[in-house]
Amino acid sequence: MLGYRTAACLFPGCHLPTLYIGMEYMRTHSFKLAEQFFMQAKTICPSDPLVYNELGVVAYHMKDVWFTRVAVFC
């Protein structure tokens, strides 16, 4: 996790470190924190499909049916 945080500081315009931090939080079942990092990665790079995939996965695990349906159609 420290490596991803260091990369986020060294490369502030890159969305990948924040995306991978979110993935690590998902792995530890911290879904709210993961969602925050995925949303931050989405604001940095809104065209990456992996960000939207991970947002859908975290919404599924949080059982947020409304967000899952909206994310599919947006």
C-alpha positions as CSV (number, residue, x, y, z in Angstrom):
1,M,0.0,0.0,0.0
2,L,2.9,2.4,0.8
3,G,4.3,1.9,-2.7
4,Y,0.9,2.9,-4.3
5,R,0.7,6.0,-2.0
6,T,4.3,7.0,-3.0
7,A,3.4,6.5,-6.7
8,A,0.3,8.7,-6.2
9,C,2.5,11.4,-4.8
10,L,5.2,11.1,-7.5
11,F,2.7,10.9,-10.4
12,P,-0.2,13.2,-9.5
13,G,-1.8,13.1,-13.0
14,C,-1.9,9.3,-13.2
15,H,-5.0,7.5,-12.1
16,L,-3.4,4.1,-11.7
17,P,-2.0,4.4,-8.2
18,T,-5.4,5.6,-6.8
19,L,-7.1,2.8,-8.7
20,Y,-4.8,0.2,-7.2
21,I,-5.2,1.6,-3.7
22,G,-8.9,1.2,-4.2
23,M,-8.4,-2.4,-5.3
24,E,-6.3,-3.1,-2.1
25,Y,-9.1,-1.6,0.0
26,M,-11.6,-3.9,-1.8
27,R,-9.4,-6.9,-1.0
28,T,-9.6,-6.0,2.7
29,H,-13.4,-5.5,2.4
30,S,-13.2,-1.7,3.1
31,F,-15.8,-1.0,0.4
32,K,-16.5,2.7,1.3
33,L,-12.8,3.6,1.1
34,A,-12.4,1.6,-2.1
35,E,-15.3,3.5,-3.6
36,Q,-13.8,6.9,-2.7
37,F,-10.5,6.0,-4.4
38,F,-12.3,4.6,-7.5
39,M,-14.3,7.9,-7.7
40,Q,-11.0,9.8,-7.5
41,A,-9.5,7.7,-10.2
42,K,-12.6,8.3,-12.3
43,T,-12.2,12.1,-12.0
44,I,-8.5,11.8,-13.1
45,C,-9.2,9.5,-16.0
46,P,-12.9,9.2,-17.0
47,S,-12.2,7.1,-20.0
48,D,-10.6,4.0,-18.3
49,P,-13.1,1.1,-18.4
50,L,-11.3,-0.7,-15.5
51,V,-12.3,2.2,-13.2
52,Y,-16.0,1.6,-14.2
53,N,-15.6,-2.1,-13.7
54,E,-14.2,-1.7,-10.2
55,L,-17.0,0.8,-9.4
56,G,-19.5,-1.9,-10.4
57,V,-17.8,-4.5,-8.4
58,V,-17.8,-2.4,-5.3
59,A,-21.4,-1.4,-5.8
60,Y,-22.3,-5.1,-6.1
61,H,-20.4,-6.0,-2.9
62,M,-22.2,-3.1,-1.1
63,K,-25.5,-4.3,-2.5
64,D,-26.1,-0.9,-4.0
65,V,-28.6,-2.0,-6.7
66,W,-29.5,1.5,-7.8
67,F,-25.9,2.5,-8.5
68,T,-25.3,-0.8,-10.3
69,R,-28.2,-0.2,-12.6
70,V,-27.3,3.4,-13.3
71,A,-23.6,2.6,-13.9
72,V,-24.6,0.1,-16.6
73,F,-26.6,2.6,-18.5
74,C,-24.3,5.6,-18.2
